[in-house]
Amino acid sequence: MSSNSIQADYILDCKGLACPMPIVKTKRAMNELNPGQVMEVQATDKGSLADFQSWAQNTGHQYVGTLQKGDVIHHYLRKSNSAQVKAELMLPSTISHEELQTKLSGKQNILLLDVREPAEFELRHIPGSKSIPLGELENRLNELNLDEEIAVICQAGGRSERACQLLAAKGANNVKSVLLGISEWTGETKGSQSI
């Protein structure tokens, strides 16, 4: 995709913001566009590619493509008409940090799935968690037992919610998004930035 081939009607600056803020700001800005108009979202969060692809698929807006120029990732989204826009599915099933800590310390049969990017995982993760980035999840479902309880964690909750939606659509019966993600986790962690 050539940068000259896409003409954006609106440019949204999300540089320096981490998940879920680029999606939050995009949702608000998308309401101001007319159907058919294209928004360019400029981001630096490496996980934003999977975030925007998933968000577009879940809302009915069109994901046009992504270009990277240096450290800035340019995402292009086209607003759909009202007949094409879907209400975002919100899963009612969540798990708090306290509940997760109890299950992990009690050695209960629960899979903790971390859907952040590999670099984020290496910096700080919960011991025993399985790393599958959101953008790879659909192609790596064979690595999971969808019949067991799965707690999904990301940085702040946005990606884990989208991962839960995908897993539920693929037949997972007991999947929960970890509220507030790892950003607020006070339990044990591993990685180069663990405290």
Phi, psi and omega in degrees: 000127180268142181296339179281346184276349182241123177252113181274138175275339183210137178244127181246123181269111177240020180297137179086355181264143178253162178308134012259008189300321178301321179290318179301312180294323180295317178304312181296314182293325181299328179297336182272348182272158173269152177307137180094341179286151183250134176252135171257122178252121179262121185224162175239353179286116183297335178281356185291335179300307179296323179301310184288323177297314180294316181298316180298316180297321182283338183255343182094352174287155185268125172277114184274318180160179182221140173234146175242128177235103184067231180271355184262130178258127181253112179259140180240126182230136178252130180287131178275164176283166188300332179289336181267340183287133179253146173289134179294132176284127176246123180279133180282349187269111178229166177224135180280166176300320182295315179297318180296316180301318179298315180294318181293317182287335178273004179056033177289156182284089180219137176262127174261112184255119180260117186256018176282172178290154183306321180295321178295318180298317181295327180292318183195124177211164179275129180306138179088353180283151179259130182263115170222106180303146182309318181294344180254352190302312184299323180280351183241021180301332181296346178276356185244151170259104185289353178273343180271166177289130181235124172255127184250130182234147173221207181287310185224359176120342183290310181292323181295324177298316179292323177295320178297319178300315179297313181297319178297319179295334180267005173109004177292130184268333188222076182241136184226141176270131179283117181299136176070358175061195183282345182300332181250005183292130180249358179281188182297141175222163174234164178124174185289341179244021181291148178243000000 
